[in-house]
Amino acid sequence: MPTRWVVLHATDRCQLSCVHCLRDPAEAATDLPVPLADRILAEARRLHRADHVALTGGEPALHADLPALLTAIVRHGYTFHVVTGGRGFPRLLEVIDRDAAVRAALSAVDVSLDGAEEATHDAIRGAGSWREALAAAAAARARAIPLAVQMTVNALNSGQIEQVGLTASHLGASRVSFCMTQPTGTGADGRLHLSRAGWLAARDRVERLGEALKLPVSGADTWRRDQPFHACDPLRGEMIHVDPRGRLTLCCQHSGIPGGERTVIADLATTGLAEAHGRLLEVAYRFQRDKLAAMDAGVLDDWDLFPCNYCLKHYGMPHWTEQGSAGAPARGERRRRGDP
């Protein structure tokens, strides 16, 4: 498939302090500079004929110059979707309600819902966040914006997979997705950890839910695969991810996490996208060669069949084991990362 997606990690700002947030708490919040984003989008359009942008964070709507960032996306002919926890969503509504071109380019709103009950969700994301997520979903639906719901599964909420699926259906979502929580390198990992058997049971329940619901249900590359040689979108070169500092990285799962500097490919402020993407392909190829060698040597264990977990382990980042998390620790405990 072609490289059509550009993932812009627009900002690390967030008004929440989610216990499963991957960003190293010691790192200061950063906004992707709009002039740099504008150039990257122009290069991706020319080089790859890319046509869609995913805005992630942090809370993307808290980017300090959100209107200018969205204008750049629209000017280069992209559609875009936004991932939101809800609390910063009113800032995005202010822009789309007054700018018809931005509204037309917005293809979906992905609302993070980590529990079907207020107490469960708020225990993970903070007091009041469940009601704010539902308010964001309602505001999107009121404007006829396609709604998606995504749940990050962990030990605190795994009992509510089916209920979240039903909630997504009741909210009028067009799809619902479930992914594994990755370890953060903080003291919260002990509360989030599931055994290998626990993750497998959760995956099976997601698959059965997909057979029962009318709306599409999807998993992610995080879940265990039967085949060890699995290539995700970044490894196939089908997606490029830009972090808030304007750097091309191997994957959004590595952006800002403890040890994540190991898979920073290039600073796009000083390196053209074509050269940087070439380096990304070299890193991806080397990773796949290393994994093939490990397969041939027979040193993979069952945790290595969880693709994201294997990748994080390979680069020394936080990853799951049967005992808990291992790998690079964070330099502090979770905290909020500031308003614009």
N, C-alpha and C positions, 0 to 999 in steps of 0.2 A: 504494500500500500504506500501511497505517497506521503511525504512529510507535509501535512496540512495543518497541524495544530502548533500553535505557539502558546506555551504556558508562561504567563507573566506572573511571577510571584511579586505582586505589585507593592506590597508593604509587609513589614513585620509588626505594624501597629495592631493592637487588639485591646478591646475593653474588657475581655474576659481573661480568666486565668485557668484554662482547662487543664485538668490533671494529666491528660494524655497528649498535650501539645508537644511537638517534636523540637521546637526551637529552643536552643540552649538559653536558659534564663539569664546568663551573664552577658549575652549579646544585646547591644542597644538596638532599639527599633529603627528601621531604615526604610525610606521610600525609594522606589525605582525612579531615577530622574526621567522626566518626561521627554526632554530632547534625545536622550539615549534610547528610550523606548520607541520614539518616533523613527529613529534611524534603523533600529533592529527590525521593526515591523516593515519598513520599506525594503530592507534587504531580504527578509523572509518572503515577502510578496514577489519580489523580482526573482530570487534564486529558486524557491520551492513552489511558487504560486500558492503559498499558504493562504487560507481563507477564513480561519477561525482562531479566536483567542480565548483561552481560559484564564480568567482573573482569579487568582488565589491569594492567600495571605498566611498569617494574620487575617484581619478583616479588610478585604480589598476596598470597601467603601470608605475606609479611613485614610486612604492615600491623601496626602496634604494638598495635591492639585488634581483631584479626581476629575473635574470637568475637562481639563486639558488632556488628561490621559485617555478619557473616553473619546474625545474629539479626534485624537490621533488614530485611535483604532478605526473609527468610522471613516476618516479621511482616506485611509489606505484600503478601504473596501472590505474590511473584515466584519463578520458577525462575531458575537462574543457571548459567553455565559459567565456568571458570577457565582462563586461559592461564598456563602454567608452563614454566620452563626445567628444573625438577626439583629443584634444590638446596634450595629452601625448601618443597617439597611436603610433607615430614613434618609441618610445622606445621598444614597444612590437614587432614591425615589425623587428627591429634589431635582436631580439632573434630568432623569428621564421624563419627568412631568413637564419640564419646560423646553426640552430639546427633542423634537420629533425624530430627527435623524438617529440619535442615540437610542431612542425607544425602538425604532424600527430594526436596529442592528442587534438588539438584545434578544437572544434566542432562547434563553432559559435562566432560571434562578435555581441554584442548588442549595437547599436549606439543610444544614447539619442538625439532625435530630438524634440524640443519643439516649433516648428513653421514651417510652410511650406514656410514662407518668412523670409529673413535674418533679417529684422527689428524686427519681433516678437520674433524669437529665441534669437537674441542677446540682446534684452531688458531683457530677463530672465537670460541668461547665460554669457553675456559679449561680448564686441565687438570682432568680428573675429571668434567667436565660431561656427557660422552656417557653414561657409566655411570649417572649420576644421572638423566638423562632417561629411559633405559631402565628404571630402577628405578621412576620415577614412573608410567610406562606400565604396568608389571607390577602395581604396587599398585592402580591404577585398575581394571584388568581383574580382579584378584583380588576386588574388591568389586563387580563387575558394573556399574561406572560406564562409560557409553559413552566411548570413547577416540577422539580426533582427533589427527592428526599434522599439523604445519605446518612448512614449510621456507621459509626466506628465501633466495632464490637470489642468488648473486653470483659473481664470478670465482673465488673460492676453492673453491666447491663445485658449480658448475654441471655438472661432469662426472658428478655422482652423482644427478641428478634421478630417473632410472629406479630406481636402487638404493634411494633413500629411499622411493619408492612401494612397492617390494616389501617393504622393511622394515616399513612401516606395515601392509601386509597381514599379514605374519607376526606382528606384535604384536597383531593382532586389532582394528585400528582400524576404525571405522565410516566414516571418510572421511579424505582427505588433501588438503591445500591447498598451493599454491605461490604466493609473491608475490615481486616484485622487491625487492631491497634498495634503499632510498633513501639518498642520500649523507648523511653525518653532519656535514660541515663540519670534520672533523678530518683529520690526516695519513693516516688509514687509508683514505681514499677511493681513493687510487691503487691499493691492493691489491684493492679491491672492484669497481672499474669494469669494465664490459663495453662494447664498442662497440655501436652500434645494431644491427648485424648479429648480434652475440652475443646480445643480448636477444631478438631476433626468433627466433633458432634455439632458444633456451631455451623461449620460449613455444610454439613448434611442437612441441617434444618433450613438454611438459606436455600439450598437446592429444592427441597420439598416445598418451601413457600413459593418458589417460582412456578411450581406446577399447580398451585392452588389459587393464586391471585390472577386476576385478569390483566393487571398492569405489568409491564416488564420488570423482572427482578434480576439484578446482576450482582456478581461478586467482583473481585478484583484480583490482580496478580499476587496479592498477599497470601491467598489461600493455598493449601497444599496441592501439589500436582502429582499425578502418578508418574509422569515422565520427568526425569531430572534435568533434561536439556531443554529449558524453556526460555524463550526470548520475549521480553516485554516490549512495549512500544519504544522506550528509549534505546534499548539494545538493538532493535530493528531499524533505528534511525527514522522512526515515523513521527517523533515528537521532539521538540526542543524546549528546554526549560531554562528560563532566565530568572536569576534570583534578584532580590531587591537592590543589590549592589551592581547589577548589570553584568553579571557573570554567567556564562553558559555552564551549567552543571549537568552531571550525568542524569539526575533524577530529582523530582520534587521531594521524594522521601529523604534525600540527603541534605536538603537546603536548610542551613542553620542548625543542624543537629550536631551533637558532640562528635567530633571527628569528621564532619562533613567537608572540611577543607580538602580532604584527600581526593575528592572527586570533582573539584572545581576544574573545569576544562580550560577556560580562557576568560579574560576580562574583555568584554565586548566594547568597552570604551576605547580600547587600543588595538583590538584584533577584529578583522572583518568576519562576518558570519560564515562565509564559505570556508575560510581557513579554520575557524573555530569548530565548525561542524566536522571538518575532516579529522581534527584531533579527537573529537567525540567518537567518531567511527573507529579510530585506532584503539581508544580505550575500551570500547565495547567489544571489539574483536579480541583484544588481549584477555578481557574478562572471560569471554566464552572459551578461549583456548585453555585458560587456567582451569575452568570448570570441567572441561572435557578431560584434562589430565587427571583431575581429582576423581572423576568417574572411572577412568581407566585404572587408577590405583586402588579403587575400592575404598576410599576413605570418607565418602559421604555418609552421614547418618540421616535419620528420618527427618530431623529438623531442617536439613539442607534441601528437602523437597518443598519447603515453603520458599518460593523464589525470592521474595523481598528479604526474608530473614537470612537466606544464604548470602545475598548480595551485601547486606549490612555487616554480616559476620566477616565476609571476605575482606572488607575494607576496614575492619576493626571498629566499627561503629556499634552503638547499642543494639543488641539482638537477643532473642529469646533462647533459653535453654530449659530443660526440664526443671531446673532448680530456681529459675527466675531470669533476670537479665544479666548480660555480660557485655564486655566491650567498653568503649570510652565513656567515662562518666561526665555528666554535666558539671558546670562550675558553680551551680547554685540551685536553689529550689524555685519552683514556679512562682511567677508574679505577673501582674498586668504590664503591658508594654506600651501604654501611652496613647493619648488622643492626638490628632493632628493639631 
